[in-house]
Amino acid sequence: MTHVRALLMVAVIAAALAFGLLRLGAPGHSPLPLATMAAPTARDRILLIAPHCDDETLGAGEVLASAVRAGSEVRVLLDTNGDGFHYGAERLFRERRVPPLDYVRMGLDRQHETIAALSELGVPHEAVSFLSYPDAGTAAMWLEYWDPAHPYTSPQTRDNHSPYPDAFTPYAPYAGRSLLDDLKTIIADFKPTLVLCPHPNDEHPDHWAAYCYTAGALYELGLLDAIPVRLYLVHRGDWPTPRGLDRRLPLLPPADLAGPNTRWLSFPATSATELAKYKAILRYRSQLLVMRNFLFSFARRNELFGEMPRGQLALVAPGVIRVDGAAEDWGRMAPAILDPKESRDKAPPSADVLAVYAATDGRHLYLRIDLAQPATPEVAYRILLHALIGKTVGPPQQYTLRLGDEAGRVGARFAGDHIEVSLPMSQTQDLRGVMLAVETAEGERKLDQTAWALLRTEARR
């Protein structure tokens, strides 16, 4: 295992050096300055996608304020109304057992807070759309409840369709396909020149899911390479540190995300945009009740946005990749996914995914999953994917692998610290790639999950 981790560390350091995020030298030296993100102009049309009411302000409030002042066209989308936050509802309504209607009432309150916060940034009410999908449910919609005929039911509101009268699609079914279609409609109509959305390594499920829906919508519209996407981060362990209000401090990327997949850009605030963001945060009364220090941690003198490379699957001839445990078959292929963090506390190292390699011959999807230590029987290794069939994101698929139980529709070989897998794709006549992630679990407890990656077979134009 040592050689695998060493190779991965070399890749991480090389990427960090290439992006200007790391300087070799004496211990204690600070990183080189981050590249600066260009200021918005009157020619820009900026679309911001936020998972919850407040993420738009925390992640990109200063950019929004700058864009409005520069004369940019701005559109803000809220995937959910934040109506599933149990602790927040308890504090807001002073109830120990919150009834379903009060969760909806909290969602309406949070909508009003968003309108007020965005007004501080100069964004008018008519530029804001509430998609009104379920808080804490959009990841389940992506992974399982895809079909509008079989929607997800929110355990808080008890609804499987949006109960909000101002939802972008009235009575929208809580289904992944519905959310993706809403995004496609808005993107096609607004024609953005820049999209801001959550980073796929954000630990909150609604946040990484927001990235997946955004990438999927851009793929289906044929715009994935045409529109720049900037990624903001909100939830990542104890980041940002230190917590609380201190406008003298810059916002810096978490150490584990300073490479290998993200090039970070810093957007500097002016005194006017910094004050506007601070005042916008104050409008989130319901959230300040329960996470005041966390919210004020984002009132800094800059904002962070990431750029990620858009990957491609390697095209290989049939028979080149063999599921035989011989890692040498993969040659000099670069990882499709590098997982920058260890698995969760008290999880066995055998559950820690380090990297995922991917290839296809058009009939099979071949994967190699590298682990921190050899696989163990108690850990389930799950492959999560959506096939890209023609111009469409297909429904979710899930394959579960266990050591000693390799039989079934998946060809798998456990070989020490890596797993080789062959997934049949012959039923897809026009396979253009996949959206892919790998997770590990023990029983019902999730132990590790990689970020999602969109990988395509066709050459970029």
C-alpha positions in Angstrom: 0.0 0.0 0.0 2.9 2.3 0.7 3.8 2.7 -3.0 0.2 3.6 -3.9 -0.1 6.3 -1.3 3.3 7.6 -2.2 2.3 7.9 -5.9 -0.9 9.7 -4.9 1.0 12.1 -2.7 3.4 12.9 -5.6 0.3 13.6 -7.8 -1.2 15.9 -5.2 2.0 17.8 -4.7 2.6 18.1 -8.4 -1.0 19.4 -9.0 -0.6 21.9 -6.1 2.6 23.2 -7.5 1.1 23.5 -10.9 -1.8 25.5 -9.6 0.4 27.8 -7.5 -1.1 26.6 -4.2 2.0 25.2 -2.6 5.6 26.4 -2.2 8.4 24.0 -1.2 10.6 25.4 1.5 11.1 25.7 5.3 8.2 24.5 7.5 5.8 27.3 8.4 6.0 29.1 5.1 2.6 30.3 4.0 1.2 29.2 0.6 1.7 31.4 -2.4 -1.1 33.9 -3.0 -4.1 32.5 -4.7 -5.0 33.6 -8.2 -7.5 36.4 -8.3 -10.9 35.8 -9.8 -11.9 38.4 -12.4 -14.5 41.0 -11.4 -17.9 40.8 -13.1 -18.6 43.2 -15.9 -21.8 44.6 -17.6 -21.5 41.9 -20.2 -21.8 39.0 -17.7 -24.9 37.0 -17.0 -24.3 35.3 -13.7 -26.4 32.3 -12.5 -25.9 31.3 -8.9 -27.3 27.9 -7.7 -27.7 27.4 -3.9 -28.9 24.3 -2.0 -30.5 26.2 0.9 -31.6 29.7 1.8 -28.4 31.4 3.0 -25.9 29.5 0.9 -26.1 32.0 -1.9 -25.0 34.7 0.6 -22.3 32.7 2.4 -20.7 31.3 -0.7 -21.0 34.2 -3.2 -22.5 37.3 -1.6 -19.6 39.5 -2.4 -19.6 38.4 -6.1 -23.3 39.0 -6.3 -23.0 42.5 -4.8 -20.1 43.3 -7.2 -22.0 41.9 -10.2 -25.0 44.1 -9.5 -22.8 47.2 -9.1 -21.0 46.4 -12.4 -24.3 46.1 -14.3 -24.3 42.3 -14.7 -27.5 40.4 -15.2 -27.9 38.1 -12.1 -30.2 35.1 -11.4 -30.3 33.2 -8.1 -31.9 29.7 -7.8 -32.6 28.0 -4.5 -32.9 24.3 -4.8 -34.7 23.9 -1.4 -36.2 26.3 1.1 -34.3 24.8 4.1 -37.5 23.3 5.5 -35.9 20.1 6.9 -33.6 21.6 9.6 -35.1 20.1 12.8 -32.9 22.0 15.3 -33.6 25.3 13.5 -37.4 24.7 13.6 -37.3 23.8 17.3 -35.5 27.0 18.1 -37.5 29.2 15.8 -40.9 28.0 17.0 -39.9 26.9 20.5 -41.4 23.4 19.9 -39.9 20.1 21.0 -42.0 18.2 18.4 -42.4 20.2 15.2 -45.5 19.4 13.2 -45.3 19.1 9.4 -47.0 22.4 8.7 -44.5 24.3 10.8 -41.7 22.9 8.7 -43.4 24.4 5.7 -43.9 27.6 7.7 -40.2 27.7 8.4 -39.5 27.2 4.7 -41.7 30.3 3.9 -39.8 32.3 6.6 -36.5 31.3 5.1 -37.7 32.4 1.6 -38.5 35.8 3.0 -35.1 36.0 4.7 -33.5 35.2 1.3 -35.3 38.0 -0.5 -34.3 40.4 2.3 -30.7 39.2 2.3 -30.4 39.5 -1.5 -31.9 42.9 -1.4 -28.9 44.0 0.7 -26.7 42.7 -2.1 -28.8 44.6 -4.7 -30.4 41.5 -6.2 -34.1 42.2 -7.0 -36.9 39.8 -6.0 -37.8 39.0 -9.6 -34.2 37.6 -10.1 -34.8 34.9 -7.5 -36.4 31.5 -8.1 -37.3 29.0 -5.5 -37.4 25.5 -6.9 -38.8 24.3 -3.5 -37.5 20.7 -3.5 -37.0 19.0 -0.1 -34.3 20.1 2.3 -32.1 17.1 3.1 -33.8 15.1 0.3 -32.1 16.2 -3.0 -29.3 13.6 -2.6 -31.8 10.8 -2.1 -33.6 12.1 -5.3 -30.3 11.9 -7.2 -29.4 8.4 -5.9 -32.8 6.7 -5.7 -36.0 8.8 -6.3 -35.3 9.8 -9.9 -38.6 9.1 -11.6 -41.4 11.6 -11.0 -43.9 8.7 -10.8 -42.1 7.5 -7.6 -41.2 10.7 -5.7 -39.3 11.1 -2.5 -41.4 11.9 0.7 -39.9 14.5 3.1 -39.9 13.1 6.7 -40.4 16.7 7.9 -43.1 18.2 5.8 -44.6 14.7 4.9 -45.0 16.0 1.3 -43.8 14.3 -1.9 -44.7 17.3 -4.0 -43.8 20.9 -3.4 -46.3 22.6 -1.0 -45.1 26.1 -1.8 -47.3 28.3 -4.0 -44.4 30.1 -5.5 -42.4 27.0 -6.6 -40.8 27.4 -10.0 -42.8 24.3 -11.1 -46.1 24.3 -9.1 -46.6 21.1 -7.2 -43.2 19.8 -8.5 -42.8 16.1 -7.6 -39.8 15.4 -5.4 -37.8 13.6 -8.1 -34.3 14.0 -9.4 -35.4 14.2 -13.0 -37.8 17.1 -12.1 -35.1 19.1 -10.4 -32.7 18.6 -13.3 -35.4 19.6 -15.8 -36.1 22.8 -13.9 -32.4 23.7 -14.0 -32.3 23.0 -17.7 -35.3 25.3 -18.4 -33.8 28.1 -16.4 -30.3 27.8 -17.9 -31.6 27.6 -21.4 -33.8 30.7 -20.8 -31.2 32.8 -18.9 -28.2 31.9 -21.0 -25.6 32.6 -18.3 -21.9 33.4 -19.1 -20.9 32.2 -15.6 -22.4 29.6 -13.3 -21.7 29.5 -9.6 -22.6 26.3 -7.7 -21.4 24.1 -4.8 -18.1 22.2 -4.9 -18.6 18.4 -5.2 -16.4 17.8 -2.2 -18.8 19.8 0.0 -19.7 17.3 2.8 -23.4 18.3 3.0 -25.5 15.9 0.7 -27.7 18.7 -0.6 -24.5 20.6 -1.6 -22.7 17.8 -3.6 -26.1 16.9 -5.1 -26.5 20.6 -6.3 -23.2 20.2 -8.1 -24.4 16.9 -9.7 -27.7 18.4 -10.9 -25.9 21.5 -12.3 -23.3 19.4 -14.1 -26.0 17.1 -15.4 -28.1 20.0 -16.7 -25.2 21.6 -18.5 -24.3 18.2 -20.1 -27.8 17.7 -21.4 -27.9 21.2 -22.8 -24.5 20.7 -24.5 -23.0 23.6 -22.5 -20.6 21.8 -20.3 -17.5 23.2 -22.1 -19.2 26.4 -23.2 -19.9 28.0 -19.8 -17.3 28.6 -17.0 -18.4 27.0 -13.7 -17.0 28.3 -10.4 -17.4 26.2 -7.3 -18.0 27.6 -3.8 -17.6 25.6 -0.5 -19.7 25.9 2.7 -19.4 22.6 4.6 -16.0 20.9 5.1 -15.2 19.6 8.6 -14.3 22.4 10.9 -13.6 24.8 8.0 -13.5 27.8 7.9 -11.2 28.4 10.8 -11.2 30.3 13.1 -15.0 30.5 13.5 -16.7 33.8 14.1 -16.5 37.3 12.8 -13.1 38.7 11.9 -13.0 40.7 8.7 -9.2 41.1 8.8 -8.8 37.4 7.9 -8.8 36.0 4.4 -10.8 32.9 3.5 -8.3 30.1 2.5 -9.1 26.7 1.1 -9.1 23.7 3.4 -5.7 22.0 3.4 -7.0 18.8 2.0 -8.7 20.5 -0.9 -5.6 22.6 -1.9 -5.1 19.9 -4.5 -5.2 17.8 -6.5 -8.5 18.5 -8.3 -9.2 22.1 -7.6 -7.6 25.3 -8.7 -8.7 27.9 -6.1 -9.4 31.6 -7.0 -9.8 34.4 -4.5 -12.4 37.1 -5.1 -11.4 40.2 -3.2 -14.1 42.3 -1.5 -14.4 46.0 -1.5 -15.5 47.9 1.6 -19.0 48.3 0.0 -19.4 44.6 -1.0 -18.0 43.4 2.4 -20.5 45.5 4.3 -23.3 44.4 2.0 -22.5 40.7 2.7 -22.4 41.3 6.4 -25.8 43.0 6.4 -27.2 40.2 4.2 -26.0 37.6 6.8 -27.8 39.6 9.5 -31.1 39.0 7.6 -30.9 35.3 8.3 -32.5 35.5 11.7 -33.6 31.9 11.8 -30.0 30.7 11.1 -28.3 33.1 13.4 -30.3 31.6 16.3 -28.5 28.3 15.9 -25.2 28.9 14.0 -24.2 32.5 14.4 -20.4 31.9 14.5 -20.5 29.7 11.5 -22.4 32.2 9.4 -20.1 35.1 10.4 -17.0 33.0 9.5 -17.9 33.8 5.8 -17.9 37.5 6.4 -14.3 37.8 5.3 -12.3 40.1 3.0 -12.5 37.7 0.1 -14.5 34.7 -1.2 -13.2 31.4 -2.6 -14.1 29.7 -5.9 -12.7 26.6 -7.3 -12.2 25.3 -10.9 -12.0 21.6 -11.5 -10.8 19.8 -14.6 -13.6 18.1 -16.6 -12.5 14.5 -16.9 -12.8 12.0 -19.7 -12.9 8.2 -19.7 -10.0 6.6 -21.5 -11.1 4.8 -24.7 -9.5 1.3 -24.7 -9.8 -1.6 -27.1 -11.7 -4.7 -25.9 -9.5 -7.0 -23.9 -7.0 -4.3 -22.8 -8.5 -4.1 -19.4 -8.8 -7.5 -17.6 -10.5 -8.0 -14.2 -7.8 -10.1 -12.9 -6.3 -8.1 -10.1 -3.2 -7.1 -12.2 -3.0 -3.3 -11.6 -0.4 -3.1 -14.4 -3.2 -3.4 -17.0 -4.1 0.2 -16.2 -0.7 1.4 -17.4 0.0 5.1 -16.9 -3.7 6.0 -16.7 -4.4 9.0 -14.4 -7.1 8.6 -11.7 -10.6 9.7 -12.7 -11.2 10.6 -9.0 -8.8 11.3 -6.2 -10.3 11.3 -2.8 -8.5 14.0 -0.7 -9.8 13.0 2.8 -9.6 10.0 5.0 -12.7 8.0 5.9 -14.8 9.0 8.9 -13.6 8.7 12.5 -13.3 5.2 13.8 -13.8 3.7 10.3 -11.4 0.9 9.3 -8.7 1.9 6.8 -10.1 -0.7 4.5 -13.1 1.7 4.0 -10.9 4.6 3.0 -11.1 5.1 -0.8 -7.9 6.8 -2.2 -8.6 6.8 -5.9 -10.8 5.6 -8.7 -9.6 4.8 -12.2 -12.1 4.4 -15.1 -12.1 3.1 -18.7 -14.6 1.9 -21.2 -14.7 -0.1 -24.4 -18.3 1.0 -25.1 -19.7 -2.3 -23.8 -18.3 -2.3 -20.3 -17.3 0.2 -17.7 -14.0 -0.8 -16.1 -13.1 0.6 -12.7 -10.2 0.2 -10.3 -10.8 1.3 -6.7 -7.7 1.9 -4.6 -8.0 1.6 -0.8 -5.8 2.6 2.1 -5.7 -1.0 3.2 -6.9 -4.3 1.7 -10.7 -4.8 1.6 -12.5 -6.5 4.6 -15.7 -8.5 4.6 -17.6 -6.2 6.9 -17.3 -3.2 4.5 -19.7 -2.7 1.6 -18.1 -1.0 -1.5 -20.8 0.8 -3.5 -20.4 2.1 -7.0 -22.9 4.9 -7.7 -23.5 6.1 -11.2 -25.6 7.7 -13.9 -24.8 6.7 -17.4 -24.7 9.4 -20.0 -26.7 8.0 -22.8 -26.6 10.2 -25.9 -27.4 13.7 -24.6 -29.3 12.4 -21.5 -28.4 11.7 -17.9 -29.7 8.2 -17.3 -31.4 7.0 -14.1 -29.3 6.1 -11.0 -27.6 2.8 -10.8 -25.9 1.2 -7.8 -23.6 -1.8 -7.5 -22.6 -3.2 -4.1 -19.5 -5.3 -3.7 -18.3 -7.3 -0.7 -15.2 -9.3 -0.2 -16.1 -13.0 -0.7 -19.4 -12.2 -2.5 -18.2 -11.3 -6.0 -20.7 -13.4 -7.9 -23.6 -11.7 -9.8 -24.1 -9.2 -12.6 -20.8 -7.4 -11.8 -17.4 -8.8 -12.5 -15.2 -8.0 -9.6 -11.8 -9.0 -8.3 -10.5 -8.1 -4.8 -6.7 -7.9 -5.0 -5.1 -6.6 -1.9 -5.5 -2.9 -1.6 -7.5 -2.4 -4.8 -10.7 -3.7 -6.4 -11.1 -4.2 -10.1 -14.7 -4.1 -11.5 -16.3 -4.7 -14.9 -19.9 -3.3 -15.2 -22.0 -4.3 -18.3 -23.0 -1.3 -20.4 -24.1 -3.2 -23.5 -27.7 -2.1 -23.0 -26.8 1.5 -23.6 -26.5 2.0 -27.4 -24.9 5.4 -27.2 -22.8 5.5 -24.1 -21.1 8.9 -23.9 -19.7 8.6 -20.3 -20.9 8.4 -16.7 -21.4 10.5 -13.6 -19.7 8.5 -10.9 -18.9 8.2 -7.2 -17.8 5.4 -4.8 -18.9 5.1 -1.2 -18.2 2.6 1.6 -20.4 1.6 4.4 -20.8 -0.7 7.3 -24.4 -1.7 7.8 -26.4 1.6 7.7 -23.3 3.7 8.6 -21.6 5.5 5.7 -17.9 5.4 6.1 -16.5 7.3 3.1 -17.7 8.8 -0.2 -15.7 10.3 -3.0 -16.8 13.4 -4.8 -18.9 12.9 -7.9 -17.1 13.2 -11.3 -18.6 13.6 -14.7 -16.5 11.6 -17.2 -17.0 11.5 -20.9 -15.8 9.3 -23.7 -16.0 11.8 -26.5 -13.2 14.3 -27.1 -13.8 17.9 -26.0 -14.6 20.4 -28.7 
